[in-house]
Amino acid sequence: MNERVLGHFFRYKRTNVDIAEYDVSKTERRRTSGLTRDEVAAMANVSTDWYTRIEQGRVGVIASPEVLRDICHALKLNTAEVNYVFHLMDQVPPTATEKEVNESIVSLIQAQIPAPAFMMDKNLTILQTNESYSRIYGDLLSENFLCRNVVWRTFNDKFIRTALNDWPSYARHQVALFRQTYSRDADSKFLYQVFVSVKNDPIFREAWDELAVADFHEQRLLVNTVEFGELYLIENTLQIPDTGQYVVFQNAGDDSTENKLRVIGAFH
């Protein structure tokens, strides 16, 4: 473990903070540059003894994720520093909550029009879509979080099941992604709810029992729609740094689809 490295890092950050940013005594009698251990402990809601043990890098002293988060907050660490702290202790860094949506990311997916695009959280739940996506797949944002989950939709959305030309292969890939996602947060009540909602589907059961695990990779989708005909879309997924969220782009895979997307996007 990296207890000593973590302790040294905390001590350095504590003694080098700008105390002008804190509501603490700023008298000339302060014998410590930066903050005292007592002050950090109080702001992190832990005892001074416990914080001291962490800072001294005592072997076997393992801070919980909540304590690490509160110490990081007390020291005003930036995102990269917080990630560093959590990685030192082999813990998963905190991410943006499922409802936090960065307006710049919303602008990014809107800028993809006429191509469909959407944003989803770490649980594979859709947070935002652009108008092109809504025209093809339906307006999802009025639905609850479960119904917006990509895995739930794969098995419960009639359009997805019937419109995708090779739905079984698509579904198997989603199951492999879901296994990877679930492994990162095995105690998630929401992911368990997703699992319960799809576990009785024969394709899901078969794919789940195969123990396949996957990360995101390029998907080639043939989508048959009543209004626009056949769309050949190439889907790519990018992770948004420091959030655990994703942006998914579906670009035209041929000239015919590109022309159809122009028509779809002309209505936004």
C-alpha positions in Angstrom: 0.0 0.0 0.0 1.0 3.6 -0.3 0.2 4.9 3.2 3.5 6.8 3.5 3.2 8.4 0.0 -0.3 9.5 0.8 0.7 10.9 4.2 3.5 12.8 2.7 1.2 14.3 0.0 -1.4 15.3 2.5 1.3 16.9 4.7 2.7 18.9 1.8 -0.7 20.1 0.7 -1.7 21.0 4.2 1.4 23.1 4.9 1.3 24.8 1.6 -2.3 26.0 1.4 -3.1 29.7 1.3 -4.8 30.2 4.6 -6.3 33.4 3.2 -8.8 31.1 1.6 -9.9 29.6 4.9 -11.9 30.8 7.9 -9.2 30.2 10.4 -7.1 32.3 12.8 -4.5 34.3 10.9 -2.5 35.7 13.9 1.2 36.2 13.7 1.6 33.6 16.5 0.8 30.7 14.1 3.7 28.3 14.3 2.6 26.3 11.3 2.7 27.4 7.7 -0.6 26.5 6.1 -3.2 24.7 8.1 -2.7 22.8 11.4 -3.6 19.1 11.7 -6.4 20.1 14.1 -7.9 22.4 11.5 -7.8 19.9 8.7 -9.3 17.2 11.0 -12.1 19.5 12.0 -13.0 20.4 8.4 -12.9 16.7 7.4 -15.0 15.7 10.4 -12.5 13.2 11.8 -10.5 13.2 15.0 -7.1 14.8 15.1 -5.6 11.5 16.1 -7.0 9.7 13.1 -5.9 12.4 10.7 -2.5 12.4 12.3 -2.2 8.6 11.8 -3.1 9.0 8.1 -0.7 11.9 7.6 2.1 9.9 9.3 1.5 7.0 6.9 1.0 4.5 9.6 0.9 1.0 8.2 -2.6 -0.5 8.3 -4.3 2.8 8.7 -6.8 2.8 5.8 -9.0 5.8 5.4 -12.5 5.1 4.0 -13.5 6.7 0.7 -15.7 9.2 2.6 -12.8 10.3 4.8 -10.5 10.6 1.8 -13.1 12.7 0.0 -13.6 15.0 3.0 -9.9 15.5 3.5 -9.5 16.3 -0.2 -12.3 18.8 0.1 -10.7 20.4 3.2 -7.4 20.8 1.4 -9.2 22.1 -1.7 -7.5 19.6 -4.0 -8.3 19.7 -7.7 -9.8 16.8 -9.6 -6.4 15.5 -10.7 -5.1 15.5 -7.1 -8.3 13.8 -5.8 -7.9 11.1 -8.4 -4.2 10.7 -7.4 -5.2 10.3 -3.7 -7.8 7.6 -4.5 -5.6 5.7 -6.9 -2.8 5.6 -4.2 -5.2 3.8 -2.0 -6.5 1.5 -4.7 -10.0 3.1 -4.5 -12.3 4.4 -7.1 -12.3 8.2 -7.3 -15.6 10.0 -6.7 -17.3 11.0 -10.0 -20.0 13.5 -11.0 -23.4 12.5 -9.8 -25.9 11.0 -12.2 -27.8 14.3 -12.5 -24.9 16.6 -13.1 -24.8 17.7 -16.8 -22.1 20.0 -18.0 -23.5 22.6 -20.4 -20.5 22.5 -22.6 -21.2 18.7 -23.2 -24.8 19.5 -24.0 -23.5 22.0 -26.6 -21.1 19.4 -27.9 -23.9 16.9 -28.6 -26.1 19.6 -30.1 -23.3 20.5 -32.4 -23.3 17.0 -33.9 -26.7 17.6 -35.6 -27.6 16.3 -38.1 -25.9 13.2 -36.6 -27.6 11.7 -33.5 -25.7 11.9 -30.3 -26.4 11.5 -26.6 -24.7 11.6 -23.2 -25.0 8.9 -20.5 -23.8 8.5 -17.0 -21.5 5.8 -15.4 -24.5 3.5 -15.1 -25.2 3.7 -18.9 -28.3 5.9 -18.3 -29.0 8.6 -20.9 -28.8 12.1 -19.5 -29.2 14.2 -22.6 -29.8 13.7 -26.3 -29.8 16.0 -29.3 -32.8 16.5 -31.6 -31.6 14.1 -34.3 -31.4 11.3 -31.7 -34.9 12.1 -30.4 -36.4 12.1 -33.9 -35.0 8.6 -34.6 -35.3 6.9 -31.3 -38.0 8.9 -29.5 -38.0 11.5 -26.8 -36.5 9.8 -23.8 -35.9 12.7 -21.4 -39.4 12.6 -19.9 -38.9 9.0 -18.9 -37.6 7.9 -15.5 -34.0 6.9 -15.1 -34.6 3.2 -15.4 -36.4 3.6 -18.7 -33.5 5.7 -20.0 -30.9 3.1 -19.1 -29.3 1.7 -22.3 -29.4 -1.9 -21.0 -33.0 -1.6 -20.0 -33.9 -0.2 -23.4 -32.0 -2.9 -25.2 -34.3 -5.5 -23.8 -37.5 -3.6 -23.1 -37.8 -1.0 -25.8 -39.8 -2.4 -28.7 -38.2 0.0 -31.2 -34.7 -1.0 -30.3 -35.6 -4.7 -30.5 -37.3 -4.5 -33.9 -35.4 -1.6 -35.6 -31.8 -2.9 -35.2 -31.0 -5.3 -38.0 -28.7 -7.5 -35.8 -30.3 -6.9 -32.5 -29.0 -10.2 -30.9 -25.4 -9.2 -31.5 -26.1 -5.7 -30.2 -27.8 -7.1 -27.1 -24.9 -9.4 -26.3 -22.5 -6.5 -26.5 -24.7 -4.5 -24.1 -24.7 -7.4 -21.7 -20.9 -7.6 -21.8 -20.7 -3.8 -21.2 -23.2 -4.1 -18.3 -21.1 -6.8 -16.6 -18.1 -4.5 -16.8 -20.1 -1.6 -15.5 -21.7 -3.6 -12.7 -18.3 -4.8 -11.5 -17.2 -1.2 -10.8 -20.1 -0.7 -8.4 -21.4 -4.1 -7.3 -23.4 -2.6 -4.4 -25.4 -0.2 -6.7 -29.1 -0.5 -6.0 -29.8 1.1 -9.4 -27.7 -1.4 -11.3 -29.4 -4.2 -9.4 -32.7 -2.8 -10.4 -31.6 -2.8 -14.1 -30.4 -6.4 -13.7 -33.7 -7.5 -12.2 -35.6 -5.9 -15.1 -33.8 -7.8 -17.8 -32.6 -11.0 -16.2 -35.5 -13.1 -17.4 -34.9 -12.3 -21.1 -33.6 -15.4 -22.8 -30.9 -13.5 -24.8 -29.8 -11.7 -21.6 -29.6 -15.0 -19.6 -27.6 -16.7 -22.4 -25.2 -13.8 -22.8 -24.9 -13.3 -19.0 -24.0 -17.0 -18.5 -21.3 -16.7 -21.1 -19.4 -14.3 -18.7 -18.4 -12.0 -21.6 -16.9 -8.7 -20.6 -16.4 -5.7 -22.9 -15.4 -2.1 -23.0 -16.7 0.4 -25.5 -15.7 0.0 -29.1 -17.0 1.0 -32.5 -20.5 -0.3 -33.3 -21.9 -0.5 -36.8 -25.7 -0.3 -36.6 -28.3 -0.9 -39.3 -31.5 0.8 -38.0 -34.7 0.3 -39.9 -37.2 3.1 -39.3 -40.7 3.7 -40.6 -40.3 7.4 -41.2 -36.7 7.6 -42.6 -36.1 4.1 -43.9 -32.8 2.3 -43.4 -30.0 4.1 -41.6 -26.4 2.9 -41.5 -24.8 4.4 -38.4 -21.3 4.1 -37.0 -21.4 4.5 -33.2 -18.4 5.6 -31.1 -18.3 6.3 -27.4 -15.9 8.7 -25.6 -15.5 9.1 -21.9 -15.7 12.5 -20.4 -12.6 13.0 -18.2 -13.1 13.1 -14.4 -16.8 12.4 -14.5 -17.5 8.8 -15.3 -19.9 10.0 -18.0 -19.9 9.3 -21.7 -20.7 11.0 -25.0 -22.0 8.7 -27.8 -21.8 9.8 -31.5 -23.7 8.0 -34.3 -22.2 9.2 -37.6 -23.5 8.2 -41.1 -21.8 5.1 -42.5 -22.8 5.8 -46.1 -23.9 8.6 -48.4 -27.6 7.5 -48.3 -27.7 7.8 -44.5 -25.8 11.1 -44.6 -28.5 12.5 -46.9 -31.3 11.2 -44.6 -29.6 12.7 -41.5 -29.5 16.1 -43.2 -33.3 15.8 -43.6 -33.7 14.7 -40.0 -31.5 17.5 -38.7 -33.2 20.2 -40.7 -36.1 20.2 -38.3 -34.1 21.2 -35.2 
